Amino acid sequence: MDPFERIQIGNTDLNITRLGFGGGTLGNPTEIIDEAQAWDTMAAAYDGSIRHFDTAPWYGLTRSEHRIGRYLETQSRDSFTVATKVGRVMFAPEDPAAFRNSKWMQRWPGGLPFDLRFDYTRDGFMRSYEDSLQRLGINRVDALAIHDLDTRHRLSEEGVATGFRELDEGGGYAALIELKKAGLVKAIGAGINLVGMIPRFVERFDLDFFLVASPYTLLDQDALDEELPMCVEHGASVIIGGVFSSGILATGAVPGALYAYQPAPAQIMEKTRRIEEVCTRYDVPLPAAALQFPFGHPSVVSVIPGANSRQIVESNIEAMKIKIPGDLWAELKQEELLREDAPVPDSA
């Protein structure tokens, strides 16, 4: 599989590489790296021919945008595509000292000290968009996604309903359309963590893509029931953001492996071990199978694994190039480790 083939997003004129770069890990969520390592990680991606970079204000409380922007501003603007997100407005905390112990800093221990509020209105989106441009050091982004409008982040159905009202009555969606019509962004979409959200978006709004972070991986295919078929029906492309299930499909079932950003439960550890055993029989690394599996579905155009070192970037590139025999996918289905109806990539 060619990791650098460019694929069209929806019906737009935006094309992105099959293998992109997910900027969440540059926000220092667990392992804290310095600026030199962050720069070297970005250099490895760009020098390795990755040309799509995804970030968000949320990642490291703006640290990821700063790091990605500092590197990309040294490259020709037409040589890469960059995506960021809206839905959170960042601002200086009232009590900087107390903020160091806040829940946001606990989530991003290596992040920058900026507080936030959720805001899906026109004013919130425009403020977030303009702030992102300044952090990135560029005057346009290629794609803009509505971020984390779900019960996990809004904490309740009421919070989600409020977000959708802000998108509609508050002018948030209209602002995205305005930016797109003005040529300031080429594609608009939404980031999805949970099944059940894509239908709620497509029944209200016309979006070019969905960034799916969890429900479609080698471990989970719940998005096959409704989400992905709906994307095909409506011509929306899918980018897979959580292709390694937040870690375990990259590391394997090792002690401390993460799944859904938490220590992996016993049943997930066992399932991962069994998948890895099948991969080993075909001399295919587990990360290679994880990276390539989503491309079997016609809606999927790109995967954007995170990385915080040159070694991880280079291993992701090599994993995308490994030829995977069709018998591996067939055995995973036979062992009931992969859904029978899951489409798989063409055989090597």
ABEGO torsion letter per residue (X at the ends): XBAABBBBBEABABBBBABBBBAAAAAGAABBBBAAAAAAAAAAAAAAGBABBBBBAABGGGAAAAAAAAAAAABBAAABBBBBBBGBBBBBBABAAAAAABAAAAABAABBBBBBBBBABAAAAAAAAAAAAAAAGBABBABBBBBGBBAAAAGBAAAAAAAAAAABAAGAAAAAAAAAAAGABABBBBBBABBGAAAAAAAABBBABBBBAAABBAABAAAAAAAAAAAAAAGBBBBBAAAAGGGAAAAEBBBGBBBGGBBBBAAAAAAAAAAAAAAAAAGBBAAAAAAAAAAABAABABBBBBBABAAAAAAAAAAAABBBBAAAAAAAAAAGABBAABBBBBBX
